[in-house]
Amino acid sequence: MRTTAVLDTNALMMPVELDVRVFDELDRLLGEYEAVTPRAVVAELEKLRDGNGKEGTAAAVGRDLADRCRIVETEEPYADDAVVAAAKAADGDVYAVTNDRPLRDRLLDAGVDVIGLRGRNTLEITET
């Protein structure tokens, strides 16, 4: 069975903001998987990377990391909505990767398992 990890904006910014090696953690948790991110997330990262300070740096790194993902199209222009739509549209075992609590709750309510921060720099799975 195919495993998909849908990454949101803050998941791709975790390496700078939270010192989390996102792809290493996903490898540990999921083994073999396909990383995807919605085009709306890429657009949000591109907008944020023009900012100053740590957020701008994190967004620039996140945009580079998005190249490791298959970018998927959704009809949703807002990044969080696009993550939910992409997760619901994916086949097989699907996980959404986020550290955004309201988005996490929306995903869990939609029946999507969520991977988020546990402790300082480790990820864990929260199942529906």
N, C-alpha and C positions, 0 to 999 in steps of 0.2 A: 504494500500500500504506500502511496505517495504521501510525503510529509511536506507541508508548506509552512514557512514562517513569514508572516506579514509584518514588516517593520514600519513603525511610525516615525515621525520627526524626532521626538526626543530619544527614541531607541538609537537612531543613527548619530545623535549628539552625545550619547553616554560616554564614549571613550574620553572626550575632553572634559565634560561636565562632572562625571562621576568616577572616572578612572576605571571604567568597565570595558573589558575586551569582549565586545558584543559577539563577534563571530566565533571566538574561541569558546565562549560560554554556550552559544547555540550548538556548536559541535559537541560539547560535553553533554548537553541535555538531550539533543535530538539525534545525534549520529549523522545520518545522511538526510538532507533536507534541501528544499529549494527556497532561497530567500527572495521575497518579492517586496516591492514597495509601490504604492500608487503614484502616478504622475503628480498628483496634487501635493504629495509629500516632498517630491523633488522640487516643485515650484516654491514651496514654503521654505525649504532649505536655501534655495538660491536667493530668495528675498532676505532671509535672516543673515546670510553670510556677508551682506553689504554693511552690516552693523559693526559697531566697535566692540572691543573688549572680548571677554571670554565667550559670550554668546555668538559673536561673529566668527570667532575662531572655531568654536564647536560646530557651527553650521557649515563652515567651509570643509571641515574634516568629514562631517556627516554627508555632505554632497559628494565628496570623493568616495565614501563608503557605499553610497547608493549605486555606484557603478558595479558593485559586486552583486547587486540584486537585479532580478528581472523586473523592469518597470511595467506596471499594468495600468491600463486605461479604465477609468470608472466614469460614471456620469456625474459624480459628486465633485464640486469645485473646492469644497472645504476639506482639508487634510484628514481630520478626525472622521468625518462622514465617509471619506474615500477608503480609509482603513477598514471601517466596519463593512462597507460594501465589498471590498476585495476579499476580506476574510470569509464573508458569507458566500461569495461566489466560487471560492477555491474548493477543489475536490480533495478527498482523502482526509488525513489527519491535519488539522489546521490549528495553528497557534498565532496569536497576535503578540507582538513584542512592543511593550510600552511601559512607561513609568508614570503615565498620566492617569491619576486615580479616576476622574470622571469618565474618561475613555475606557479604562479597564472595566468599570462597572457596566457601561453600555455594552461592551463586548461580552462580558459574562452573562448579562441579561439576554443577549442574542444567541447564547449557546456556544460561544467561541472561547476556548481555553486561552489563557493569557500567560505570557512569560514576562516577569517583572523583577525588579531589584529585590534582593534579600540580603540584608546586612550591608556592608560597605561597597563591595564590588563583585558580588555573585548574583546570578540570576536564578530564579526558580519558577516552576510551573504552578499556576493556580487553575485547577480544573473546574468546569461548570458542574 
